[in-house]
Amino acid sequence: MGRKNSPSAKKELTEIIQRYEAAKAEKRQLYLDGDQLADIADWYATERKFNDAQEVINYGLQLHPGNTTDRTSLSLSGYSKTK
């Protein structure tokens, strides 16, 4: 999301979170790119839902195991327990 504070970006994030949570509830896999997953994790952390943030990070690392950019940004965010 380009402008994270714009109304359209907030609406997009809300929609992505709803899609993620629906897929999780239905126990189905949903493809999201690393930036989307990082945005979801950031939102959960902002809401002080740290276990949910960690769960999103773990899911992202399963979807994108070789993506070092995502791994680095998630580690720098202070949420990930990656090696």
C-alpha positions as CSV (number, residue, x, y, z in Angstrom):
1,M,0.0,0.0,0.0
2,G,1.5,3.2,-1.1
3,R,0.0,5.8,1.2
4,K,-0.7,4.0,4.4
5,N,-2.6,6.9,6.0
6,S,-4.9,7.7,3.1
7,P,-8.6,6.7,3.4
8,S,-8.3,4.3,0.4
9,A,-5.2,2.6,2.0
10,K,-7.1,2.2,5.3
11,K,-10.0,0.7,3.4
12,E,-7.7,-1.6,1.5
13,L,-6.0,-2.8,4.7
14,T,-9.4,-3.4,6.3
15,E,-10.5,-5.5,3.3
16,I,-7.2,-7.5,3.4
17,I,-7.5,-8.2,7.1
18,Q,-11.1,-9.4,6.6
19,R,-10.0,-11.7,3.8
20,Y,-7.2,-13.0,5.9
21,E,-9.4,-13.6,9.0
22,A,-12.1,-15.3,6.9
23,A,-9.6,-17.6,5.3
24,K,-8.1,-18.4,8.7
25,A,-11.6,-19.2,10.1
26,E,-12.3,-21.5,7.2
27,K,-8.9,-23.1,7.6
28,R,-8.0,-22.3,3.9
29,Q,-4.8,-20.9,2.5
30,L,-4.9,-17.3,1.1
31,Y,-2.1,-16.0,-0.9
32,L,-1.0,-12.5,0.2
33,D,2.3,-10.9,-0.7
34,G,4.9,-10.0,1.9
35,D,4.0,-6.3,2.1
36,Q,0.3,-7.2,2.7
37,L,1.2,-9.6,5.4
38,A,3.6,-7.1,7.0
39,D,0.8,-4.5,7.0
40,I,-1.6,-7.0,8.7
41,A,1.1,-7.8,11.3
42,D,1.7,-4.2,11.9
43,W,-2.0,-3.6,12.4
44,Y,-2.4,-6.4,14.9
45,A,0.7,-5.1,16.8
46,T,-0.8,-1.6,16.9
47,E,-4.0,-3.1,18.3
48,R,-1.8,-4.9,20.9
49,K,-2.7,-8.3,19.4
50,F,0.8,-9.6,19.5
51,N,0.0,-13.3,19.2
52,D,-2.1,-12.6,16.1
53,A,0.8,-10.5,14.7
54,Q,3.2,-13.3,15.3
55,E,0.8,-15.8,13.7
56,V,0.6,-13.6,10.5
57,I,4.4,-13.4,10.4
58,N,4.8,-17.1,10.7
59,Y,2.2,-17.6,7.9
60,G,4.1,-15.1,5.7
61,L,7.4,-16.9,6.3
62,Q,5.6,-20.2,5.2
63,L,4.3,-18.5,2.1
64,H,7.6,-16.7,1.2
65,P,10.4,-18.7,2.8
66,G,13.1,-17.5,0.5
67,N,12.1,-13.8,0.5
68,T,14.9,-12.2,2.5
69,T,13.3,-8.7,2.1
70,D,10.2,-9.8,4.0
71,R,12.2,-11.7,6.6
72,T,14.4,-8.7,7.2
73,S,11.5,-6.2,7.5
74,L,9.6,-8.5,9.8
75,S,12.7,-9.0,12.0
76,L,13.4,-5.3,12.1
77,S,9.8,-4.7,13.1
78,G,10.6,-6.6,16.3
79,Y,7.8,-9.1,15.9
80,S,9.6,-12.1,14.4
81,K,11.6,-14.8,16.0
82,T,13.5,-15.8,12.9
83,K,17.1,-16.9,12.8
